[in-house]
Amino acid sequence: MKLIARIALILLSTGIFLLPDGYCQSKSSTAKTAHRSDRTNRSNHTTDHTAAYVNAISEYIKAVYVNGVARPDTLFIGKNVDMPNIKLPNSIEGITTVLITSEAAQNKLSYRKSLEYLNVVGWPERDKSEFIIVRFNEFKPQHNCTIHFKRNAKTRQMELEGLTFQYIYGQKIK
């Protein structure tokens, strides 16, 4: 039951809702972000969060696209209301990445045959971070990937502590 609640929270926070026939629908967001008066703190906070998100997406790509699994030309990363205001690099692990809203991705799917879309929800902290990545192929959920990082006490760098996949939506895709 705890897993179901977590998945529901992820889908709610990312604005993607599953419909009974397996397709997804996006919720438009009217959420407002909180203002911070300390712009320097916000800049450092954003930089730290950007690095954490890039690290999580990088580890995900390295785990998924191995042993002959075809790499997409572009990964579309969902920009949801709970994601910090980050700017991703144009490429992560050699795959073009585009930060895009759910609505824009759905529009793109109308003229593009396939679309690999990731919803990334993260809880980056100073000494540990957790991310859940839900992969959608043509807006059909494929799997969840949970990634844990922990700061190395000696190097002060974030290191991968664990990465697991859950195929709760059906069969493993190739």
Rosetta blueprint (number, residue, H / E / L):
1 M L
2 K H
3 L H
4 I H
5 A H
6 R H
7 I H
8 A H
9 L H
10 I H
11 L H
12 L H
13 S H
14 T H
15 G L
16 I E
17 F E
18 L E
19 L L
20 P L
21 D L
22 G L
23 Y L
24 C E
25 Q E
26 S E
27 K L
28 S L
29 S L
30 T L
31 A L
32 K L
33 T L
34 A L
35 H L
36 R L
37 S L
38 D L
39 R H
40 T H
41 N H
42 R H
43 S H
44 N H
45 H H
46 T H
47 T H
48 D H
49 H H
50 T H
51 A H
52 A H
53 Y H
54 V H
55 N H
56 A H
57 I H
58 S H
59 E H
60 Y H
61 I H
62 K H
63 A H
64 V H
65 Y L
66 V L
67 N L
68 G L
69 V L
70 A L
71 R L
72 P L
73 D L
74 T E
75 L E
76 F E
77 I E
78 G E
79 K L
80 N L
81 V L
82 D L
83 M L
84 P L
85 N L
86 I L
87 K L
88 L L
89 P L
90 N L
91 S E
92 I E
93 E L
94 G L
95 I E
96 T E
97 T E
98 V E
99 L E
100 I E
101 T L
102 S H
103 E H
104 A H
105 A H
106 Q H
107 N H
108 K H
109 L H
110 S L
111 Y L
112 R L
113 K L
114 S L
115 L L
116 E E
117 Y E
118 L E
119 N E
120 V E
121 V E
122 G E
123 W E
124 P E
125 E L
126 R L
127 D L
128 K E
129 S E
130 E E
131 F E
132 I E
133 I E
134 V E
135 R E
136 F E
137 N E
138 E L
139 F L
140 K E
141 P E
142 Q E
143 H E
144 N E
145 C E
146 T E
147 I E
148 H E
149 F E
150 K E
151 R E
152 N L
153 A L
154 K L
155 T L
156 R L
157 Q L
158 M E
159 E E
160 L E
161 E E
162 G E
163 L E
164 T E
165 F E
166 Q E
167 Y L
168 I L
169 Y L
170 G L
171 Q L
172 K L
173 I L
174 K L
